[in-house]
């Protein structure tokens, strides 16, 4: 059998298939292995997340209906869970440890060590890898798939095939839409891909005062997405950039953000609701009335840069004394701070493929059997990883989906290939 793509999903598929007994060949168009894995978690390797499988499943999106991605992924995550992944790496000398948010990293905080273990397992299992080998076309010649290069040279023949080519996010790290064309040529529908886990660019006039806040992070704040009405909300860290907003809360919402939408970010959620925040401002202004508003907000917990930017954006003089706040100004200020309202940031656009961490869209889930990751249209064809119409939230969920679907696709493809007459090479694990 053959695996197309040597990212996390493809490598795990190759290991699982070879250990199950199938002679396995991996074809990778890049001249390096691992896809985005070496760069995950800023290079630290956020491989997965803590919690039971049911908890993890709540953090996936995709498909036509609410909850469809979670239902689709259930068999894969139970076949190879986050606990299985932890045991896999720990058994090979690389234990995973959790941070306060539940994200799991190698104890060494080096993603490349996780990749090295995967590559060692590929070699140990007897799989072969060909780098710099792009699959241009695939033809079905029963009982085989025939894979061709750009110059029409036959690259491989296989009874079963796993497409694990990823998506177009981060082309600098190997992201590509090539796999979609291959899947379409075999009759599969592709849900139009869009960037996900991407920063949001805020309209310039509105964001100009906040440019000076670049690099500043708000911890565990409330963010809501509006488009005529509230669409989604999230609690998490928000990072100010030179062009807009990023950080886990923004990245997780970005899959649903469109130009013209409004993001409301609570700048001081600890002050409570807007009415509670307004009352707090009124009470404190009686005792701190002689302080300038910049210092007043700083005493309330806001960084000075953010205090300055907020006041300028609301057209309130930073040099104004707290006691001089009008009722209308106090109300507006409270709304920007409060957890049930938040400061408005009108969206100009969502970061493109060069900034997105993952892809929204891909192979239609209706055309894939979640129990095997096998095509419902083409016998012997299997899918794994980001090529599927599934995207997870930030925190290790996407890599876990890649590992889990890769494992299930690899085992299923090996079963199919062996049933169709491919010689058994090893014993099942």
Buried (B, 14 or more C-beta within 10 A) or exposed (E): BBBBBBBBBBBBBBBBBBBBBBBBBBBBBBEEBBBBBBBBBEEBBBBBBBBEBEEBBEBBBBBEEEEBBBBBBBBBBBBBBBEBBBEBBEEBEBBBEBEEBEBBBBEBBBBBBBBBBBBEBBEEBBBBBBEEBBBBBBEBEEBBBBBBBEEEEEBBEBBBBBBBBBBBBBEEBBBBBBBBBBBEEBEBEBBEBBBBBBBBBBBEEBBEBBBBBEEBBBEBBBBBBBBEEEBBBBBBBBBBBEBBBBBBBBBBBBBBBEEEBBBBBBBBBEBBBBBBBBBBBBEBBEEBEEBBBBBBBBBBEBBEBBBBBBBBBBEBEBEBBBEBBEEEBBBBBBBBBBBBBBBBBBBBBBBBBBBBBBBBBBBBBEBBBBEBBBBEEBBBBBBBBBBBBBBBBBBBBBBBBBBBBBBBBBBBBBBBBBEBEBEEBBEEE
